[in-house]
Amino acid sequence: MKIRGKKVGIFILALFLIFSLVLTACSPEESSSGGKEGTTEITFWHDATDIGLQALKKMVEAFEEKNPDIKVKMVYTEASEGADQKLLTAVAGGNPPDVALFDRFKVGSWAAQDALTDLTDMAAEDGITEDIYYPYAWEEANYKGKLYGLPYTTDSRMLYYNKDHFKAAGLDPENPPKTTQELEAAAEKLTKKNGNRFKQIGFIPWYGQGWLYGWGWSFGGEFYNKETGEVTANDPKIVEALTWMADVAQKFDVEDIAGFESSAGSGAMDPFISGQISMKVDGNWAISAIEKYKPDLNYGVTPIPTPTGTDFTTWSGGHAVIIPKGAKNVEAAWEFVKFFGTEEGQEVYFAELPGDLSVIPTVNEKLGRSDNPMLKKFIDILPNSHSRPVITEGQLMWNELVDARENTVRGKGTAQENLDKATKAVNKALEKYK
């Protein structure tokens, strides 16, 4: 069948339009990475919300102002195991973001899977060394001598106590417990109970941030042997710490404690803020919650007690900025990581978050973090802080320690038995990486 002239004209016009669209799509006004000519757009995955998001945006704006040839596309991804899987899937599929925020204690496991970009040479070339940071934070961002992220945030944990409760119980509010024995004795005096219900509970060792990691280190234990590469969760001092936690649980009746915990609220109904619990181990972020919900609360903070009343310590978590393996714009991504991971970017970021702490001591100093007497105590102990072992099975170890604590305080096996089991399980899982 012949095509008439009018139809030929329409056909040619259609071809012309398609050709024009193709040319437009390939226009030199757009770079291969999605930005305008001469600019590179990097994709940045984060989990920030509320004031944290505002702080992040301020930092990104400061970076873009200093680096007009790089644009940052911020993409929210919820902080969860699902988000981790999403990132790992993106890496495996060859389409990861250029930059992401990442929980530092997972660096070891991801680096072992070859899912992170090695930043060692880039950092060395730009003069970024461990001397800038708190030692534990730098160590946590490394795996087998290689750097896989720049740390940016940190925290620490101390014992919060209600001074008014102390006065009412005949305790000295200016002389909080220093030893675990003093802590236990104070808890007894502070506890008020009707039947199996607590009107006021003095202390729960594992409540808030009372994880076994913190107590294990406070008792003088070590969770990992760097020389052998083996987990030592059954260190005698850690066994001693867990045994003590279980003894406290039995003294106040673990089932009654569980009932108290199940009814505990958050925010303004947090048991410490509402006066239902007299002492708790918690992080520096709890200061902001108290200032928001009960600014007149008469409280103090002190180092986590130890058996000897000396050698006080704490442990710290935090995040790092990483470049996933397979990122398309590594050079531009590194410029962003370098900005956020060093003094300039962190000063901008933490200026918006007065209750948070940087991993860089000089940033905390410049921002006057020590001007807040409560926050100063959390900062002063950071040089003596620990971080979780940088191992490929960090999440498994966390889970095993939680199970060991839960079983022991409920009388399902001794501390020794449960920690032996946890140690064996993690070391067996680590064997496949040797």
C-alpha positions, 0 to 999 in steps of 0.5 A: 500500500502506498503512503500518501503525501500528507501521511509522509509529511506527518511521518517525517515530522514525527521522526524530526521530533524524536530526533530533537528529543534525543538531541535534547537528552544528550545536550551538553548543558547536562552532565553525565551525573545529572547536574548542569554543565561543569557540575557533578551531582552526588547522591547522599543517603541519610536517616536524619529527621527533625533538628538533625535534618536541619543540621544536615541541610546547613552542613550541605549548604556550606559544602555546596557554597565552598564547592560550587561544582558539586551538588548534593542530592539528599535522599532519606532512608529510614535507620533500620536493618531494612535500610541496611539491606537496601544499601547492600542490595544497591551495592550488589546491583552496582547502583549505590549512592555516592555517600551514606551515613553509617553506624560505625560498629558495622564497618568491619562486617561491611568492609569484609564483604567488600561493600565499602570504598577504601579511603586510606590513600585519599585520607593520607593524601589530604593529611587526615590522620587519627590524631584529629579524632578520639582514638576509639572513633578512628579505630572503629572506622578502620578494618584490618589497617584500612580506613573505610569511613570518616567518623563524625558523631559520638556519645558517652554514657554515665549514671543519672541520679535524682537529687531530690530522691537522694535527699528524701532517702537520707543519701547525700545528693553531692556524693553519688555512688562510686562503687557497685556496692554503694550503687546497690545499697543506694538502690535499696534505700530509694526503692518504694514498693507496694506488693509487686508494684514499684511506686519508685524503683532505685535502679535497674542495671540494664535499663536505658543504656545499661548494656553489658558492654558498659558494665563489662568494661566498668568491671575491667573486662575485655570483649576482644583479643586483637592479637588472636582475633577472637571474641572474649565475651566470657572474660572473668571480669565480664562474667563477674559483671553479668553475675552482679546484674543477675544478683540485683535482678533477683534482689528486686524480683526480675518479674516485677522489674519486667512489669515496671519496664513494660509500662515505662513511657518515653518523652515526658513520661520517661520514668527518670523524668517522671520520677519513677526511677531514681538512677539510670545509665544513659547517654548525653542525649538525655540532657536535651530530653530533660531540658525539653520536658522537665527543665527544673528536674534536680538531677546530677550525672556521675561516672558509671560505678565500678567494683573498686570506685576507681578506673571509671570508663564508658563506651561510645557509639556513633556514625561515620560518613562512607562511600559505598563500593561502586559509587559513580562519583568517588572523587566528588564524594570524597570531597563531601566526606572530607568536608563533613568528616573534618573540622570545618563541616562538623563545626557547621553541623554541630552548631545546630545540635547543642546537645550532641558531641563531635568525634573531634575534640577541637570542635567540641572546644570551639563550640563551647560544649564544656560550658554546659556543666552536665555535658562537660562530664560526658566530654571529660570521660571520652578519652577513657571511652571504649568502642565495640570490637571492629569485627565482621560479626558485630551485630551477631555479638551484640545479639548474643550479649543481649541474649546472655544478659536476658537469660542470666537475669531470668535464671536461665543458666549462669553468667558463665554458661551463657557467656561461654555460649555467646563466645563460642557462637561468635568465634565460630561465625568469625572462622569463615573470615580467616 
